[in-house]
Amino acid sequence: MNVFTKGYAEAYDDLYYNKDYEKECDFIELAFRKYDCQVSTILDLGCGTGGHALILARRGYHVVGVDRSQDMLDIALSKAEKEKLSVEFVQGDITGIDLHQKFDAVISMFAVMGYQTTNHALAEACRVASDHLSSDGLFLFDCWYGPAVLTERPGFRIKEIMLDDNPSIPPLEKGGKGGFEGNSSTGRIIRFTEPVVDTLTHTVETRFKVWNLQGDRLISETNESHLMRFLFPQEIRYFLEVTGFKDIRFCPFLELEKPLTEHDWNMGVMARR
């Protein structure tokens, strides 16, 4: 599947404008302290438009970001240059890239590991993380937690973002197929999300339609289909152990000290090399 193409990449930061990257980076640093890791270098696998990489660079880490989508990387690089941040961005597949260097920590955020929908791809992504970690280095990622996906089941959603100069205007999110109420003179992005769950392959095919509008005029339309895997602790433990990891821990994402429940859609995973 061709994902994160130019049209979707250009809408990405607007669609996730309210994602709390700062809080997620706080969680990452908390995990560093929990594992008593002295971290100065970080590899960000599946870095996207640099949401985590740029914040971590701002906090003093040396960060290298890898992503398959050059369109996403172009946006990340532009943001880094604007802030005069020294972050290296590399185009590549996280299941096979070799940077010929070691890092104190490897992160893979926003369910990137869920895009590894085959056992081979998931194992290779874990191997790449392992190969790029120094001894006792930490691998941290988040993913969809299988029991929660099967309990709560994703549904059709519509999300509208008003593109004006007022960042306080929240997106309008609806769970049904109703219409929209918005300012007809301003720019808008509307995303339609239609998920299809496959319990046999532990995947969700999410079909996105993204409209870019000026008033009521359609400027562009982007259609993408993202296949995501939801994961279970025992299979994750296996893939991590066979690629050289130990001291594996699971928690609700952003809640390091709490146990997982079937209502925690996002799971945090940490393991030491």
C-alpha positions, 0 to 999 in steps of 0.5 A: 500500500502506498501511504503517506503520499504528498497530499496526506503528508501535507495535511498531516500536521494539521490533522494532528495539530492537537497531538501532545508531542511534548507529553509523549517526549516527557514519557520517553524521558521518564522511561529513560530514567526508569531504566536508568539509561544515560541517553545522548543519542536517539534513533527515531524509526518512522519519524514522520514529520519530526514531531518527536525528533524535533522536540528531543533535539530541542531538549539536547539530544542528538537525533537521527530520524528515519522514514520511508516517506520522502514527503514526510521527511521534507516537511520534517527537514523544513521545520528543523531548518526553520528552528535551526535544529541539528537533526539528521533525517534519512529516507529508508525502510525501518525493516532493512536500513543500516546506518552503521552507527550505534545509539543510546536509545531507539524510539518508534512512535505513533504506532509505527510498529503496527505498520509492520503487518507480517511476522517477517517485517515485525521481526526485521524492524526489531532486528534493526532496532537491536542492531543500532543500539549500544549495549544496554540501550533502550528500545521504546515504542507504542502500538495498538493493544490487541485486547482493546481493539477487539473490545472497543472496535474502531468505527467510522469517523469524520474529522474537520480541521478549520485552517485559520489563524486561531489555534484555539478552534478545536476540530469537529469530530463526529462518529456518524455520517452527518454533515458539517457546520463550519465557516464557509469562508475559511480553509478546512481539511476534512478527513473521513476514516473507515476502518475494517477489522480482520481478526484472523490477521490481527489487522485493521485496514483504515481507508482515509479520504482527505478533502482540502477545501476553501470555503465550499470549494474542493481544492484537492482530494487524497485517498489512502488505505493504511493497513495496521496491525494490532499487537499482543504482549506475548508475540511482542515479547517473542519478537524482542527476545529473538532479536536480543532484547531483555527486561521487556515491559508493557504499560498503557501508553503515557502511564508507565506505572499502570497495568494494561486493561482492555480499554487501553487502546495504545500500549507502551513497550520498552526493552533493553538491548 
